Amino acid sequence: MINNHLAWELFQKVSGQMIVAGMGEPLGINFLAIDFILDIYGILKRDKRREMFDKIILFDSIRLRKRSEQISSQRERDKIKNQTSSKRN
């Protein structure tokens, strides 16, 4: 079993290699970046690569979900703020 710490370190190294939608919405890490980092770190066995890939994707999915939650919360705060300021005018 691959160490979670190593998976986290590799995730940190590839986390900037995002694929984004037209309006800048992040879709996830570019899989080619993951493949590249696994090669550089000498993770060559198929089962180890798959395990590391799965962990990196898991970390990324958590990051994307948290970001989505933050955006939703900010939109709600902005909506409440706009409604409050509209009632004052």
PyMOL Python script that loads the backbone (N, CA, C, O; Angstrom):
from pymol import cmd

cmd.read_pdbstr("""\
ATOM      1  N   MET A   1       0.844  -1.188   0.000  1.00  0.00           N
ATOM      2  CA  MET A   1       0.000   0.000   0.000  1.00  0.00           C
ATOM      3  C   MET A   1       0.889   1.252   0.000  1.00  0.00           C
ATOM      4  O   MET A   1       1.864   1.346   0.746  1.00  0.00           O
ATOM      5  N   ILE A   2       0.529   2.180  -0.840  1.00  0.00           N
ATOM      6  CA  ILE A   2       1.317   3.414  -0.965  1.00  0.00           C
ATOM      7  C   ILE A   2       0.962   4.361   0.166  1.00  0.00           C
ATOM      8  O   ILE A   2      -0.202   4.536   0.528  1.00  0.00           O
ATOM      9  N   ASN A   3       1.978   4.947   0.694  1.00  0.00           N
ATOM     10  CA  ASN A   3       1.897   5.906   1.782  1.00  0.00           C
ATOM     11  C   ASN A   3       1.040   7.118   1.382  1.00  0.00           C
ATOM     12  O   ASN A   3       1.227   7.691   0.308  1.00  0.00           O
ATOM     13  N   ASN A   4       0.112   7.493   2.247  1.00  0.00           N
ATOM     14  CA  ASN A   4      -0.752   8.648   1.972  1.00  0.00           C
ATOM     15  C   ASN A   4       0.024   9.949   1.912  1.00  0.00           C
ATOM     16  O   ASN A   4      -0.342  10.863   1.173  1.00  0.00           O
ATOM     17  N   HIS A   5       1.098  10.035   2.688  1.00  0.00           N
ATOM     18  CA  HIS A   5       1.913  11.250   2.697  1.00  0.00           C
ATOM     19  C   HIS A   5       2.518  11.492   1.308  1.00  0.00           C
ATOM     20  O   HIS A   5       2.507  12.617   0.809  1.00  0.00           O
ATOM     21  N   LEU A   6       3.040  10.440   0.696  1.00  0.00           N
ATOM     22  CA  LEU A   6       3.605  10.575  -0.650  1.00  0.00           C
ATOM     23  C   LEU A   6       2.512  10.977  -1.646  1.00  0.00           C
ATOM     24  O   LEU A   6       2.734  11.826  -2.509  1.00  0.00           O
ATOM     25  N   ALA A   7       1.349  10.372  -1.521  1.00  0.00           N
ATOM     26  CA  ALA A   7       0.238  10.726  -2.407  1.00  0.00           C
ATOM     27  C   ALA A   7      -0.109  12.206  -2.256  1.00  0.00           C
ATOM     28  O   ALA A   7      -0.354  12.895  -3.247  1.00  0.00           O
ATOM     29  N   TRP A   8      -0.131  12.694  -1.013  1.00  0.00           N
ATOM     30  CA  TRP A   8      -0.427  14.107  -0.760  1.00  0.00           C
ATOM     31  C   TRP A   8       0.649  15.003  -1.375  1.00  0.00           C
ATOM     32  O   TRP A   8       0.334  16.019  -1.993  1.00  0.00           O
ATOM     33  N   GLU A   9       1.908  14.629  -1.208  1.00  0.00           N
ATOM     34  CA  GLU A   9       3.001  15.421  -1.784  1.00  0.00           C
ATOM     35  C   GLU A   9       2.891  15.490  -3.305  1.00  0.00           C
ATOM     36  O   GLU A   9       3.071  16.554  -3.898  1.00  0.00           O
ATOM     37  N   LEU A  10       2.598  14.363  -3.927  1.00  0.00           N
ATOM     38  CA  LEU A  10       2.470  14.354  -5.388  1.00  0.00           C
ATOM     39  C   LEU A  10       1.243  15.139  -5.830  1.00  0.00           C
ATOM     40  O   LEU A  10       1.280  15.826  -6.851  1.00  0.00           O
ATOM     41  N   PHE A  11       0.169  15.044  -5.078  1.00  0.00           N
ATOM     42  CA  PHE A  11      -1.020  15.857  -5.376  1.00  0.00           C
ATOM     43  C   PHE A  11      -0.655  17.344  -5.347  1.00  0.00           C
ATOM     44  O   PHE A  11      -1.052  18.100  -6.233  1.00  0.00           O
ATOM     45  N   GLN A  12       0.094  17.755  -4.339  1.00  0.00           N
ATOM     46  CA  GLN A  12       0.494  19.160  -4.242  1.00  0.00           C
ATOM     47  C   GLN A  12       1.298  19.595  -5.460  1.00  0.00           C
ATOM     48  O   GLN A  12       1.180  20.731  -5.918  1.00  0.00           O
ATOM     49  N   LYS A  13       2.108  18.692  -5.976  1.00  0.00           N
ATOM     50  CA  LYS A  13       2.935  19.030  -7.133  1.00  0.00           C
ATOM     51  C   LYS A  13       2.125  19.164  -8.423  1.00  0.00           C
ATOM     52  O   LYS A  13       2.478  19.965  -9.289  1.00  0.00           O
ATOM     53  N   VAL A  14       1.044  18.393  -8.563  1.00  0.00           N
ATOM     54  CA  VAL A  14       0.263  18.444  -9.805  1.00  0.00           C
ATOM     55  C   VAL A  14      -1.023  19.251  -9.679  1.00  0.00           C
ATOM     56  O   VAL A  14      -1.743  19.421 -10.663  1.00  0.00           O
ATOM     57  N   SER A  15      -1.319  19.745  -8.493  1.00  0.00           N
ATOM     58  CA  SER A  15      -2.609  20.410  -8.269  1.00  0.00           C
ATOM     59  C   SER A  15      -2.805  21.673  -9.103  1.00  0.00           C
ATOM     60  O   SER A  15      -3.941  22.102  -9.305  1.00  0.00           O
ATOM     61  N   GLY A  16      -1.743  22.263  -9.579  1.00  0.00           N
ATOM     62  CA  GLY A  16      -1.861  23.445 -10.432  1.00  0.00           C
ATOM     63  C   GLY A  16      -2.136  23.113 -11.885  1.00  0.00           C
ATOM     64  O   GLY A  16      -2.409  24.012 -12.681  1.00  0.00           O
ATOM     65  N   GLN A  17      -2.069  21.855 -12.242  1.00  0.00           N
ATOM     66  CA  GLN A  17      -2.269  21.424 -13.627  1.00  0.00           C
ATOM     67  C   GLN A  17      -3.740  21.101 -13.863  1.00  0.00           C
ATOM     68  O   GLN A  17      -4.117  19.952 -14.095  1.00  0.00           O
ATOM     69  N   MET A  18      -4.559  22.151 -13.798  1.00  0.00           N
ATOM     70  CA  MET A  18      -6.007  21.994 -13.874  1.00  0.00           C
ATOM     71  C   MET A  18      -6.514  22.109 -15.304  1.00  0.00           C
ATOM     72  O   MET A  18      -5.974  22.849 -16.126  1.00  0.00           O
ATOM     73  N   ILE A  19      -7.552  21.362 -15.563  1.00  0.00           N
ATOM     74  CA  ILE A  19      -8.333  21.554 -16.785  1.00  0.00           C
ATOM     75  C   ILE A  19      -9.523  22.404 -16.352  1.00  0.00           C
ATOM     76  O   ILE A  19     -10.200  22.084 -15.375  1.00  0.00           O
ATOM     77  N   VAL A  20      -9.772  23.482 -17.080  1.00  0.00           N
ATOM     78  CA  VAL A  20     -10.855  24.393 -16.702  1.00  0.00           C
ATOM     79  C   VAL A  20     -11.865  24.536 -17.832  1.00  0.00           C
ATOM     80  O   VAL A  20     -11.529  24.407 -19.010  1.00  0.00           O
ATOM     81  N   ALA A  21     -13.105  24.803 -17.448  1.00  0.00           N
ATOM     82  CA  ALA A  21     -14.184  25.029 -18.415  1.00  0.00           C
ATOM     83  C   ALA A  21     -14.051  26.438 -18.992  1.00  0.00           C
ATOM     84  O   ALA A  21     -13.187  27.212 -18.581  1.00  0.00           O
ATOM     85  N   GLY A  22     -14.902  26.747 -19.928  1.00  0.00           N
ATOM     86  CA  GLY A  22     -14.854  28.025 -20.634  1.00  0.00           C
ATOM     87  C   GLY A  22     -14.881  29.254 -19.750  1.00  0.00           C
ATOM     88  O   GLY A  22     -14.214  30.242 -20.059  1.00  0.00           O
ATOM     89  N   MET A  23     -15.634  29.223 -18.657  1.00  0.00           N
ATOM     90  CA  MET A  23     -15.740  30.380 -17.775  1.00  0.00           C
ATOM     91  C   MET A  23     -14.756  30.299 -16.604  1.00  0.00           C
ATOM     92  O   MET A  23     -14.893  31.034 -15.626  1.00  0.00           O
ATOM     93  N   GLY A  24     -13.766  29.409 -16.703  1.00  0.00           N
ATOM     94  CA  GLY A  24     -12.760  29.294 -15.667  1.00  0.00           C
ATOM     95  C   GLY A  24     -13.121  28.337 -14.545  1.00  0.00           C
ATOM     96  O   GLY A  24     -12.412  28.269 -13.541  1.00  0.00           O
ATOM     97  N   GLU A  25     -14.201  27.606 -14.695  1.00  0.00           N
ATOM     98  CA  GLU A  25     -14.619  26.643 -13.674  1.00  0.00           C
ATOM     99  C   GLU A  25     -13.698  25.429 -13.734  1.00  0.00           C
ATOM    100  O   GLU A  25     -13.609  24.787 -14.780  1.00  0.00           O
ATOM    101  N   PRO A  26     -13.001  25.092 -12.626  1.00  0.00           N
ATOM    102  CA  PRO A  26     -12.083  23.946 -12.641  1.00  0.00           C
ATOM    103  C   PRO A  26     -12.837  22.621 -12.786  1.00  0.00           C
ATOM    104  O   PRO A  26     -13.852  22.391 -12.129  1.00  0.00           O
ATOM    105  N   LEU A  27     -12.321  21.765 -13.653  1.00  0.00           N
ATOM    106  CA  LEU A  27     -12.925  20.455 -13.875  1.00  0.00           C
ATOM    107  C   LEU A  27     -12.134  19.344 -13.189  1.00  0.00           C
ATOM    108  O   LEU A  27     -12.685  18.291 -12.867  1.00  0.00           O
ATOM    109  N   GLY A  28     -10.855  19.578 -12.970  1.00  0.00           N
ATOM    110  CA  GLY A  28     -10.022  18.578 -12.311  1.00  0.00           C
ATOM    111  C   GLY A  28      -8.596  18.631 -12.824  1.00  0.00           C
ATOM    112  O   GLY A  28      -8.271  19.397 -13.732  1.00  0.00           O
ATOM    113  N   ILE A  29      -7.758  17.809 -12.231  1.00  0.00           N
ATOM    114  CA  ILE A  29      -6.347  17.753 -12.617  1.00  0.00           C
ATOM    115  C   ILE A  29      -6.214  17.040 -13.960  1.00  0.00           C
ATOM    116  O   ILE A  29      -6.916  16.067 -14.240  1.00  0.00           O
ATOM    117  N   ASN A  30      -5.316  17.537 -14.766  1.00  0.00           N
ATOM    118  CA  ASN A  30      -4.994  16.913 -16.032  1.00  0.00           C
ATOM    119  C   ASN A  30      -4.341  15.548 -15.753  1.00  0.00           C
ATOM    120  O   ASN A  30      -3.311  15.472 -15.084  1.00  0.00           O
ATOM    121  N   PHE A  31      -4.942  14.488 -16.266  1.00  0.00           N
ATOM    122  CA  PHE A  31      -4.435  13.136 -16.003  1.00  0.00           C
ATOM    123  C   PHE A  31      -3.014  12.944 -16.523  1.00  0.00           C
ATOM    124  O   PHE A  31      -2.255  12.150 -15.967  1.00  0.00           O
ATOM    125  N   LEU A  32      -2.650  13.657 -17.578  1.00  0.00           N
ATOM    126  CA  LEU A  32      -1.286  13.538 -18.102  1.00  0.00           C
ATOM    127  C   LEU A  32      -0.255  14.046 -17.096  1.00  0.00           C
ATOM    128  O   LEU A  32       0.862  13.533 -17.036  1.00  0.00           O
ATOM    129  N   ALA A  33      -0.627  15.046 -16.313  1.00  0.00           N
ATOM    130  CA  ALA A  33       0.277  15.559 -15.280  1.00  0.00           C
ATOM    131  C   ALA A  33       0.504  14.496 -14.211  1.00  0.00           C
ATOM    132  O   ALA A  33       1.616  14.349 -13.704  1.00  0.00           O
ATOM    133  N   ILE A  34      -0.539  13.763 -13.872  1.00  0.00           N
ATOM    134  CA  ILE A  34      -0.396  12.689 -12.882  1.00  0.00           C
ATOM    135  C   ILE A  34       0.520  11.600 -13.423  1.00  0.00           C
ATOM    136  O   ILE A  34       1.412  11.126 -12.720  1.00  0.00           O
ATOM    137  N   ASP A  35       0.300  11.206 -14.668  1.00  0.00           N
ATOM    138  CA  ASP A  35       1.138  10.187 -15.305  1.00  0.00           C
ATOM    139  C   ASP A  35       2.606  10.628 -15.301  1.00  0.00           C
ATOM    140  O   ASP A  35       3.503   9.838 -15.006  1.00  0.00           O
ATOM    141  N   PHE A  36       2.828  11.890 -15.630  1.00  0.00           N
ATOM    142  CA  PHE A  36       4.184  12.440 -15.684  1.00  0.00           C
ATOM    143  C   PHE A  36       4.860  12.396 -14.309  1.00  0.00           C
ATOM    144  O   PHE A  36       6.017  11.991 -14.198  1.00  0.00           O
ATOM    145  N   ILE A  37       4.139  12.810 -13.265  1.00  0.00           N
ATOM    146  CA  ILE A  37       4.749  12.847 -11.926  1.00  0.00           C
ATOM    147  C   ILE A  37       5.026  11.431 -11.422  1.00  0.00           C
ATOM    148  O   ILE A  37       6.013  11.208 -10.721  1.00  0.00           O
ATOM    149  N   LEU A  38       4.171  10.482 -11.770  1.00  0.00           N
ATOM    150  CA  LEU A  38       4.420   9.096 -11.367  1.00  0.00           C
ATOM    151  C   LEU A  38       5.671   8.564 -12.045  1.00  0.00           C
ATOM    152  O   LEU A  38       6.440   7.824 -11.432  1.00  0.00           O
ATOM    153  N   ASP A  39       5.884   8.932 -13.305  1.00  0.00           N
ATOM    154  CA  ASP A  39       7.108   8.533 -14.001  1.00  0.00           C
ATOM    155  C   ASP A  39       8.341   9.136 -13.333  1.00  0.00           C
ATOM    156  O   ASP A  39       9.327   8.440 -13.088  1.00  0.00           O
ATOM    157  N   ILE A  40       8.279  10.429 -13.041  1.00  0.00           N
ATOM    158  CA  ILE A  40       9.422  11.117 -12.434  1.00  0.00           C
ATOM    159  C   ILE A  40       9.805  10.486 -11.092  1.00  0.00           C
ATOM    160  O   ILE A  40      10.988  10.349 -10.780  1.00  0.00           O
ATOM    161  N   TYR A  41       8.807  10.108 -10.309  1.00  0.00           N
ATOM    162  CA  TYR A  41       9.068   9.530  -8.989  1.00  0.00           C
ATOM    163  C   TYR A  41       9.282   8.020  -9.038  1.00  0.00           C
ATOM    164  O   TYR A  41       9.368   7.371  -7.995  1.00  0.00           O
ATOM    165  N   GLY A  42       9.366   7.467 -10.224  1.00  0.00           N
ATOM    166  CA  GLY A  42       9.708   6.056 -10.374  1.00  0.00           C
ATOM    167  C   GLY A  42       8.640   5.080  -9.914  1.00  0.00           C
ATOM    168  O   GLY A  42       8.943   3.946  -9.544  1.00  0.00           O
ATOM    169  N   ILE A  43       7.398   5.518  -9.935  1.00  0.00           N
ATOM    170  CA  ILE A  43       6.300   4.621  -9.579  1.00  0.00           C
ATOM    171  C   ILE A  43       5.867   3.958 -10.883  1.00  0.00           C
ATOM    172  O   ILE A  43       5.088   4.513 -11.658  1.00  0.00           O
ATOM    173  N   LEU A  44       6.395   2.756 -11.102  1.00  0.00           N
ATOM    174  CA  LEU A  44       6.259   2.122 -12.402  1.00  0.00           C
ATOM    175  C   LEU A  44       5.318   0.929 -12.417  1.00  0.00           C
ATOM    176  O   LEU A  44       4.734   0.620 -13.455  1.00  0.00           O
ATOM    177  N   LYS A  45       5.162   0.259 -11.295  1.00  0.00           N
ATOM    178  CA  LYS A  45       4.292  -0.916 -11.268  1.00  0.00           C
ATOM    179  C   LYS A  45       2.844  -0.486 -11.423  1.00  0.00           C
ATOM    180  O   LYS A  45       2.392   0.476 -10.802  1.00  0.00           O
ATOM    181  N   ARG A  46       2.125  -1.222 -12.267  1.00  0.00           N
ATOM    182  CA  ARG A  46       0.754  -0.871 -12.624  1.00  0.00           C
ATOM    183  C   ARG A  46      -0.161  -0.717 -11.402  1.00  0.00           C
ATOM    184  O   ARG A  46      -0.920   0.248 -11.323  1.00  0.00           O
ATOM    185  N   ASP A  47      -0.100  -1.640 -10.467  1.00  0.00           N
ATOM    186  CA  ASP A  47      -0.984  -1.575  -9.297  1.00  0.00           C
ATOM    187  C   ASP A  47      -0.640  -0.395  -8.405  1.00  0.00           C
ATOM    188  O   ASP A  47      -1.538   0.224  -7.835  1.00  0.00           O
ATOM    189  N   LYS A  48       0.636  -0.071  -8.271  1.00  0.00           N
ATOM    190  CA  LYS A  48       1.046   1.083  -7.468  1.00  0.00           C
ATOM    191  C   LYS A  48       0.636   2.391  -8.146  1.00  0.00           C
ATOM    192  O   LYS A  48       0.205   3.330  -7.476  1.00  0.00           O
ATOM    193  N   ARG A  49       0.769   2.454  -9.466  1.00  0.00           N
ATOM    194  CA  ARG A  49       0.358   3.648 -10.209  1.00  0.00           C
ATOM    195  C   ARG A  49      -1.142   3.871 -10.062  1.00  0.00           C
ATOM    196  O   ARG A  49      -1.590   4.997  -9.849  1.00  0.00           O
ATOM    197  N   ARG A  50      -1.913   2.796 -10.175  1.00  0.00           N
ATOM    198  CA  ARG A  50      -3.375   2.910 -10.062  1.00  0.00           C
ATOM    199  C   ARG A  50      -3.765   3.391  -8.663  1.00  0.00           C
ATOM    200  O   ARG A  50      -4.638   4.246  -8.510  1.00  0.00           O
ATOM    201  N   GLU A  51      -3.111   2.834  -7.652  1.00  0.00           N
ATOM    202  CA  GLU A  51      -3.404   3.238  -6.271  1.00  0.00           C
ATOM    203  C   GLU A  51      -3.066   4.714  -6.050  1.00  0.00           C
ATOM    204  O   GLU A  51      -3.845   5.451  -5.445  1.00  0.00           O
ATOM    205  N   MET A  52      -1.906   5.137  -6.542  1.00  0.00           N
ATOM    206  CA  MET A  52      -1.496   6.537  -6.382  1.00  0.00           C
ATOM    207  C   MET A  52      -2.433   7.454  -7.176  1.00  0.00           C
ATOM    208  O   MET A  52      -2.842   8.505  -6.684  1.00  0.00           O
ATOM    209  N   PHE A  53      -2.762   7.057  -8.384  1.00  0.00           N
ATOM    210  CA  PHE A  53      -3.687   7.832  -9.211  1.00  0.00           C
ATOM    211  C   PHE A  53      -5.013   8.015  -8.478  1.00  0.00           C
ATOM    212  O   PHE A  53      -5.537   9.127  -8.410  1.00  0.00           O
ATOM    213  N   ASP A  54      -5.555   6.934  -7.934  1.00  0.00           N
ATOM    214  CA  ASP A  54      -6.828   7.004  -7.219  1.00  0.00           C
ATOM    215  C   ASP A  54      -6.760   7.950  -6.023  1.00  0.00           C
ATOM    216  O   ASP A  54      -7.705   8.695  -5.763  1.00  0.00           O
ATOM    217  N   LYS A  55      -5.649   7.920  -5.301  1.00  0.00           N
ATOM    218  CA  LYS A  55      -5.510   8.812  -4.135  1.00  0.00           C
ATOM    219  C   LYS A  55      -5.424  10.271  -4.574  1.00  0.00           C
ATOM    220  O   LYS A  55      -6.042  11.141  -3.960  1.00  0.00           O
ATOM    221  N   ILE A  56      -4.670  10.540  -5.622  1.00  0.00           N
ATOM    222  CA  ILE A  56      -4.543  11.918  -6.112  1.00  0.00           C
ATOM    223  C   ILE A  56      -5.900  12.432  -6.591  1.00  0.00           C
ATOM    224  O   ILE A  56      -6.268  13.572  -6.307  1.00  0.00           O
ATOM    225  N   ILE A  57      -6.633  11.605  -7.306  1.00  0.00           N
ATOM    226  CA  ILE A  57      -7.965  12.001  -7.779  1.00  0.00           C
ATOM    227  C   ILE A  57      -8.915  12.217  -6.604  1.00  0.00           C
ATOM    228  O   ILE A  57      -9.749  13.122  -6.640  1.00  0.00           O
ATOM    229  N   LEU A  58      -8.795  11.400  -5.571  1.00  0.00           N
ATOM    230  CA  LEU A  58      -9.621  11.583  -4.375  1.00  0.00           C
ATOM    231  C   LEU A  58      -9.335  12.936  -3.723  1.00  0.00           C
ATOM    232  O   LEU A  58     -10.260  13.675  -3.388  1.00  0.00           O
ATOM    233  N   PHE A  59      -8.054  13.258  -3.545  1.00  0.00           N
ATOM    234  CA  PHE A  59      -7.698  14.558  -2.971  1.00  0.00           C
ATOM    235  C   PHE A  59      -8.267  15.692  -3.817  1.00  0.00           C
ATOM    236  O   PHE A  59      -8.784  16.675  -3.286  1.00  0.00           O
ATOM    237  N   ASP A  60      -8.168  15.546  -5.138  1.00  0.00           N
ATOM    238  CA  ASP A  60      -8.658  16.586  -6.026  1.00  0.00           C
ATOM    239  C   ASP A  60     -10.175  16.724  -5.944  1.00  0.00           C
ATOM    240  O   ASP A  60     -10.699  17.837  -5.976  1.00  0.00           O
ATOM    241  N   SER A  61     -10.876  15.609  -5.839  1.00  0.00           N
ATOM    242  CA  SER A  61     -12.342  15.686  -5.756  1.00  0.00           C
ATOM    243  C   SER A  61     -12.782  16.384  -4.468  1.00  0.00           C
ATOM    244  O   SER A  61     -13.775  17.112  -4.457  1.00  0.00           O
ATOM    245  N   ILE A  62     -12.049  16.160  -3.398  1.00  0.00           N
ATOM    246  CA  ILE A  62     -12.347  16.854  -2.131  1.00  0.00           C
ATOM    247  C   ILE A  62     -12.114  18.350  -2.301  1.00  0.00           C
ATOM    248  O   ILE A  62     -12.927  19.167  -1.869  1.00  0.00           O
ATOM    249  N   ARG A  63     -10.998  18.702  -2.933  1.00  0.00           N
ATOM    250  CA  ARG A  63     -10.700  20.125  -3.159  1.00  0.00           C
ATOM    251  C   ARG A  63     -11.783  20.778  -4.006  1.00  0.00           C
ATOM    252  O   ARG A  63     -12.232  21.880  -3.689  1.00  0.00           O
ATOM    253  N   LEU A  64     -12.209  20.119  -5.076  1.00  0.00           N
ATOM    254  CA  LEU A  64     -13.227  20.681  -5.951  1.00  0.00           C
ATOM    255  C   LEU A  64     -14.569  20.825  -5.236  1.00  0.00           C
ATOM    256  O   LEU A  64     -15.278  21.814  -5.425  1.00  0.00           O
ATOM    257  N   ARG A  65     -14.913  19.834  -4.414  1.00  0.00           N
ATOM    258  CA  ARG A  65     -16.178  19.904  -3.669  1.00  0.00           C
ATOM    259  C   ARG A  65     -16.140  21.061  -2.667  1.00  0.00           C
ATOM    260  O   ARG A  65     -17.118  21.799  -2.547  1.00  0.00           O
ATOM    261  N   LYS A  66     -15.035  21.227  -1.954  1.00  0.00           N
ATOM    262  CA  LYS A  66     -14.911  22.332  -0.991  1.00  0.00           C
ATOM    263  C   LYS A  66     -14.993  23.678  -1.702  1.00  0.00           C
ATOM    264  O   LYS A  66     -15.640  24.604  -1.215  1.00  0.00           O
ATOM    265  N   ARG A  67     -14.338  23.783  -2.850  1.00  0.00           N
ATOM    266  CA  ARG A  67     -14.381  25.040  -3.602  1.00  0.00           C
ATOM    267  C   ARG A  67     -15.809  25.347  -4.044  1.00  0.00           C
ATOM    268  O   ARG A  67     -16.256  26.492  -3.966  1.00  0.00           O
ATOM    269  N   SER A  68     -16.512  24.336  -4.502  1.00  0.00           N
ATOM    270  CA  SER A  68     -17.896  24.518  -4.923  1.00  0.00           C
ATOM    271  C   SER A  68     -18.768  24.967  -3.751  1.00  0.00           C
ATOM    272  O   SER A  68     -19.624  25.838  -3.907  1.00  0.00           O
ATOM    273  N   GLU A  69     -18.550  24.376  -2.585  1.00  0.00           N
ATOM    274  CA  GLU A  69     -19.294  24.778  -1.386  1.00  0.00           C
ATOM    275  C   GLU A  69     -19.003  26.227  -1.019  1.00  0.00           C
ATOM    276  O   GLU A  69     -19.913  26.966  -0.643  1.00  0.00           O
ATOM    277  N   GLN A  70     -17.737  26.640  -1.126  1.00  0.00           N
ATOM    278  CA  GLN A  70     -17.368  28.024  -0.811  1.00  0.00           C
ATOM    279  C   GLN A  70     -18.027  29.001  -1.778  1.00  0.00           C
ATOM    280  O   GLN A  70     -18.507  30.057  -1.368  1.00  0.00           O
ATOM    281  N   ILE A  71     -18.049  28.653  -3.046  1.00  0.00           N
ATOM    282  CA  ILE A  71     -18.679  29.517  -4.048  1.00  0.00           C
ATOM    283  C   ILE A  71     -20.171  29.631  -3.771  1.00  0.00           C
ATOM    284  O   ILE A  71     -20.730  30.726  -3.835  1.00  0.00           O
ATOM    285  N   SER A  72     -20.823  28.512  -3.463  1.00  0.00           N
ATOM    286  CA  SER A  72     -22.261  28.527  -3.158  1.00  0.00           C
ATOM    287  C   SER A  72     -22.549  29.385  -1.928  1.00  0.00           C
ATOM    288  O   SER A  72     -23.506  30.159  -1.914  1.00  0.00           O
ATOM    289  N   SER A  73     -21.721  29.246  -0.904  1.00  0.00           N
ATOM    290  CA  SER A  73     -21.902  30.040   0.307  1.00  0.00           C
ATOM    291  C   SER A  73     -21.732  31.521   0.024  1.00  0.00           C
ATOM    292  O   SER A  73     -22.489  32.348   0.532  1.00  0.00           O
ATOM    293  N   GLN A  74     -20.738  31.857  -0.786  1.00  0.00           N
ATOM    294  CA  GLN A  74     -20.501  33.261  -1.123  1.00  0.00           C
ATOM    295  C   GLN A  74     -21.675  33.825  -1.916  1.00  0.00           C
ATOM    296  O   GLN A  74     -22.085  34.964  -1.690  1.00  0.00           O
ATOM    297  N   ARG A  75     -22.213  33.046  -2.834  1.00  0.00           N
ATOM    298  CA  ARG A  75     -23.374  33.499  -3.613  1.00  0.00           C
ATOM    299  C   ARG A  75     -24.574  33.752  -2.703  1.00  0.00           C
ATOM    300  O   ARG A  75     -25.295  34.733  -2.882  1.00  0.00           O
ATOM    301  N   GLU A  76     -24.786  32.873  -1.733  1.00  0.00           N
ATOM    302  CA  GLU A  76     -25.887  33.054  -0.778  1.00  0.00           C
ATOM    303  C   GLU A  76     -25.697  34.324   0.043  1.00  0.00           C
ATOM    304  O   GLU A  76     -26.643  35.086   0.242  1.00  0.00           O
ATOM    305  N   ARG A  77     -24.469  34.554   0.520  1.00  0.00           N
ATOM    306  CA  ARG A  77     -24.184  35.780   1.289  1.00  0.00           C
ATOM    307  C   ARG A  77     -24.420  37.019   0.438  1.00  0.00           C
ATOM    308  O   ARG A  77     -24.994  38.003   0.903  1.00  0.00           O
ATOM    309  N   ASP A  78     -23.969  36.964  -0.822  1.00  0.00           N
ATOM    310  CA  ASP A  78     -24.173  38.100  -1.725  1.00  0.00           C
ATOM    311  C   ASP A  78     -25.656  38.337  -1.988  1.00  0.00           C
ATOM    312  O   ASP A  78     -26.105  39.482  -2.043  1.00  0.00           O
ATOM    313  N   LYS A  79     -26.411  37.258  -2.149  1.00  0.00           N
ATOM    314  CA  LYS A  79     -27.847  37.371  -2.394  1.00  0.00           C
ATOM    315  C   LYS A  79     -28.538  38.023  -1.201  1.00  0.00           C
ATOM    316  O   LYS A  79     -29.367  38.916  -1.378  1.00  0.00           O
ATOM    317  N   ILE A  80     -28.205  37.589   0.001  1.00  0.00           N
ATOM    318  CA  ILE A  80     -28.795  38.166   1.223  1.00  0.00           C
ATOM    319  C   ILE A  80     -28.400  39.634   1.357  1.00  0.00           C
ATOM    320  O   ILE A  80     -29.222  40.481   1.706  1.00  0.00           O
ATOM    321  N   LYS A  81     -27.145  39.920   1.078  1.00  0.00           N
ATOM    322  CA  LYS A  81     -26.650  41.297   1.168  1.00  0.00           C
ATOM    323  C   LYS A  81     -27.391  42.194   0.176  1.00  0.00           C
ATOM    324  O   LYS A  81     -27.779  43.311   0.519  1.00  0.00           O
ATOM    325  N   ASN A  82     -27.587  41.711  -1.050  1.00  0.00           N
ATOM    326  CA  ASN A  82     -28.304  42.487  -2.064  1.00  0.00           C
ATOM    327  C   ASN A  82     -29.768  42.708  -1.688  1.00  0.00           C
ATOM    328  O   ASN A  82     -30.314  43.790  -1.906  1.00  0.00           O
ATOM    329  N   GLN A  83     -30.396  41.686  -1.127  1.00  0.00           N
ATOM    330  CA  GLN A  83     -31.799  41.808  -0.712  1.00  0.00           C
ATOM    331  C   GLN A  83     -31.922  42.822   0.433  1.00  0.00           C
ATOM    332  O   GLN A  83     -32.857  43.623   0.462  1.00  0.00           O
ATOM    333  N   THR A  84     -30.986  42.781   1.357  1.00  0.00           N
ATOM    334  CA  THR A  84     -30.998  43.704   2.482  1.00  0.00           C
ATOM    335  C   THR A  84     -30.802  45.137   2.025  1.00  0.00           C
ATOM    336  O   THR A  84     -31.505  46.039   2.480  1.00  0.00           O
ATOM    337  N   SER A  85     -29.839  45.353   1.118  1.00  0.00           N
ATOM    338  CA  SER A  85     -29.590  46.715   0.637  1.00  0.00           C
ATOM    339  C   SER A  85     -30.741  47.215  -0.234  1.00  0.00           C
ATOM    340  O   SER A  85     -31.004  48.418  -0.262  1.00  0.00           O
ATOM    341  N   SER A  86     -31.431  46.326  -0.940  1.00  0.00           N
ATOM    342  CA  SER A  86     -32.588  46.731  -1.755  1.00  0.00           C
ATOM    343  C   SER A  86     -33.745  47.195  -0.867  1.00  0.00           C
ATOM    344  O   SER A  86     -34.449  48.142  -1.218  1.00  0.00           O
ATOM    345  N   LYS A  87     -33.945  46.546   0.266  1.00  0.00           N
ATOM    346  CA  LYS A  87     -35.020  46.920   1.182  1.00  0.00           C
ATOM    347  C   LYS A  87     -34.763  48.284   1.818  1.00  0.00           C
ATOM    348  O   LYS A  87     -35.711  48.998   2.146  1.00  0.00           O
ATOM    349  N   ARG A  88     -33.516  48.649   1.992  1.00  0.00           N
ATOM    350  CA  ARG A  88     -33.182  49.951   2.579  1.00  0.00           C
ATOM    351  C   ARG A  88     -33.459  51.080   1.621  1.00  0.00           C
ATOM    352  O   ARG A  88     -33.790  52.184   2.052  1.00  0.00           O
ATOM    353  N   ASN A  89     -33.333  50.836   0.341  1.00  0.00           N
ATOM    354  CA  ASN A  89     -33.524  51.898  -0.668  1.00  0.00           C
ATOM    355  C   ASN A  89     -34.944  52.029  -0.973  1.00  0.00           C
ATOM    356  O   ASN A  89     -35.324  52.863  -1.794  1.00  0.00           O
TER     357      ASN A  89
END
""", "prot")
cmd.dss("prot")
cmd.show_as("cartoon", "prot")
cmd.util.cbc("prot")
cmd.orient("prot")
